[in-house]
Amino acid sequence: RGKRRVAAVANSSLGTAKKRLPPKMLCCICGVSMETNPSSMCIQCLRANVDITAGIPTQLILHQCRNCARYLGHSTSTSAWVDCELESQE
């Protein structure tokens, strides 16, 4: 019985395929080994060198009517006074 068990284990290990690891490359800035990506940079170098908020305005001038407390909406179709709460989607 012992020999059959050893043979069964040996045969079962032959049939399993090896898992492929993702290809590795060196970061173009710091040289650390990493998985390949389109930027060729590691996460730390990406965070230090790429500004994902570029082009997004961080400040806005909001006009409020003194009489009715409505806000001037700046939509692409029309600019109208809108009655809404602060921090609402409008």
C-alpha positions in Angstrom: 0.0 0.0 0.0 2.8 2.4 0.8 4.3 2.2 -2.7 1.0 2.9 -4.4 0.5 6.0 -2.4 4.0 7.3 -3.3 3.4 6.6 -7.0 0.0 8.4 -6.9 1.5 11.5 -5.3 4.3 11.5 -7.8 1.9 11.2 -10.8 -0.4 13.9 -9.5 2.4 16.5 -9.2 3.4 15.8 -12.9 0.0 16.9 -14.1 -0.1 20.3 -12.5 1.0 23.3 -14.5 3.4 25.8 -13.1 1.8 29.2 -12.4 3.3 32.0 -14.5 4.6 35.0 -12.6 4.0 38.4 -14.1 7.1 39.8 -15.9 9.4 42.0 -13.9 11.3 45.1 -14.8 13.3 47.9 -13.2 11.8 51.3 -12.3 13.2 53.9 -14.8 13.8 56.3 -11.9 14.9 54.4 -8.8 15.8 51.0 -10.3 13.6 48.9 -7.9 12.4 45.6 -9.3 8.6 45.7 -10.0 5.9 44.2 -12.2 5.7 45.8 -15.6 3.3 48.8 -16.2 2.9 51.4 -19.0 4.7 54.1 -17.1 7.8 52.0 -16.3 7.7 53.6 -12.8 7.2 52.0 -9.3 4.3 53.3 -7.2 6.5 55.5 -5.0 8.1 57.2 -8.0 4.6 57.6 -9.6 3.3 59.3 -6.5 6.3 61.6 -6.3 6.5 62.6 -10.0 3.0 62.5 -11.4 0.2 65.0 -10.4 -3.1 63.4 -11.1 -5.0 66.6 -10.2 -3.3 68.7 -13.0 -6.0 70.5 -14.9 -8.7 70.2 -12.2 -9.6 73.5 -10.7 -9.2 73.6 -7.0 -10.9 77.0 -6.4 -14.1 78.5 -7.6 -15.8 81.9 -7.2 -19.4 81.4 -6.0 -21.8 84.4 -6.5 -24.7 84.7 -4.1 -27.6 87.1 -4.4 -27.9 89.4 -1.3 -31.7 89.6 -1.5 -32.9 86.1 -2.2 -29.8 84.0 -1.2 -29.7 82.2 -4.5 -26.5 81.2 -6.2 -25.5 81.9 -9.8 -25.2 78.6 -11.7 -22.5 78.2 -14.2 -23.8 75.4 -16.5 -22.8 75.1 -20.1 -26.3 75.7 -21.4 -27.4 78.7 -19.3 -26.4 80.8 -16.3 -29.3 81.2 -14.0 -29.8 81.9 -10.3 -30.4 78.6 -8.5 -32.0 78.0 -5.1 -29.9 75.3 -3.4 -28.2 74.4 -0.2 -24.4 74.7 0.3 -22.5 71.5 -0.6 -25.5 70.2 -2.7 -25.0 68.7 -6.2 -26.6 71.8 -7.8 
